[in-house]
Amino acid sequence: MKSHSDQPSKPIAISPERHRQILALLDGTLPEEDFANLEGALRHDKALRSAYLHAADMEAELEDRLGAAGSTGNSDKLEDNRVIRFRNPVPAWAGIAAALVLGSVLTFLLLGPWREPRTVASRSTYLSVALPGQDEVAVVTEIESVTWGQNEGEETVAPIGIGSRLKPGTLRLASGAVQLDFLSGATLRLEGPAELQLLSAELAYLSSGRAAAHVPEEAVGFTVKTPDSAVVDLGTEFALNVSDTGDSLVHVYDGEVHVSLLGQDGATLSSSPLTTGASLDVHPRTLSLLERPGDTGVSELPAVRPLDASLLSVPETYRQAVLDAKPAFYWPFEDAPDGESYADLSPQALPAVVTGAVRPVSGNANHAAEFRGTPDNPTFLTPARNEFQANAGNYTIELWAKPMKLHWATLFNLIANRPLSDSAPDTHSGDPNHLTVVELMHRSHFIHRPNAVRFLHRWPPNKGGGVNAFSGEQFTPGRWMHIVAVKDEEEIRLYLNGHLAKVAEKTADTDNLAYRVVLGQLDDLRAVRQFQGYLDECAFYEHALSEEEIAAHYALLAKANPDQLVSP
């Protein structure tokens, strides 16, 4: 008889009691309580598993040579490689039951998930699937204590960093933690040692280790699979741990999930809902889902961390550089004592008037404006005197933005105060006529890279058409970005973090219409495309800033905030 490659050439030294239990298991006389004890020991003791395999092989060899005369036919093949534990065993199992259990245990030891502990990478790596046409599925938003490298037998791959866009692939962590914002809107935190396969914006596969996920309403249905289970989120925050044995622990911090135990075909065998504060153990060996009482093991599970909410450190040299460029208004958001307006540093003295959930926040000896709008709560800023002949010539929009989630959100608008002609619709009712929109793009109906920045110039001001400049560079939740939009006689230009990101030919003309400025949502009439995050150092110029001025402005704050920005 051929021996399994892992089988030792001679018996492994084990205790007499373990030897007795193995022999009893092989002849079908092992009591249930001893079966449970031996089963647990086999999960964690490699030497004991080797001894069991040796004894089983010897038993099989004897049966081959000394089997009962007259036996015919072949043994039925077991269709399942799992151990099914009998809930009401008799003290001494019948021969057929013993044969089934023995066959299942052998198969499980040889093929099952806990035969050997899963390999833990010595270095952390990310390797994407090299297939054409694969879309990005997630962006890296936090990295903690991770050492990137190359594991034996693996090709060299570049380390990922904050702002990296990940396509389907495998993320292995030897230690530390990585937090990802999936394009579906879900956030997942992985703590090493662990291995995660990113499959799509709505699906991840946790091979081993610990992870936590936060799933907002727009991402309901986000699923984390394990080798033997799947957790489908119904709008919640949960954590799970896949052990070396293949068992899983699922805990719900808030909301509800649906946990499935999967069969060999990947379909649900059994399932259970799980709500706030509850924990569930998934045991693939016994095909069981068991609610775990108390909080045993829950304290060791990770939780999704809030994104870095640090503000910019703004030197006085930056503010002086902006004022030297002669803005029509400049809002550094340094004071809002009444919570109703922010001061303008320009000579025009046009404070920003607050509507809705815009609140002052402070940090790094600086202040900013935090936007927390909801669909039922219009949230925006407008100048106290909101009438600009913005399109009489050239113009420039400059601001710093820190989004706190992946979303489609409007940062800055120029909207016509009256129709271009008497026959045009009234811009103060219904859908306003936009001249300009500067937006963060996410899952829109336009064609662009995920999480791009958009600069739209539309002439005549209208409800459709115009020219778009979509950036190739993308925004990252939890990181500041310098955004500058310039329109001159020939073209529109979009600058991100000090460099030119996109140029588009301007199919436009000038006019003497009055335009109003709106920050934070699509217009001042509807609570749509609301920005969630922070704005700072917002300026509007009724002329075009030069490329040198834009680069100089960025460099002043980039030097003072090396850890707050994603490098271009």
Disulfide bonds with the S-S distance in Angstrom:
none
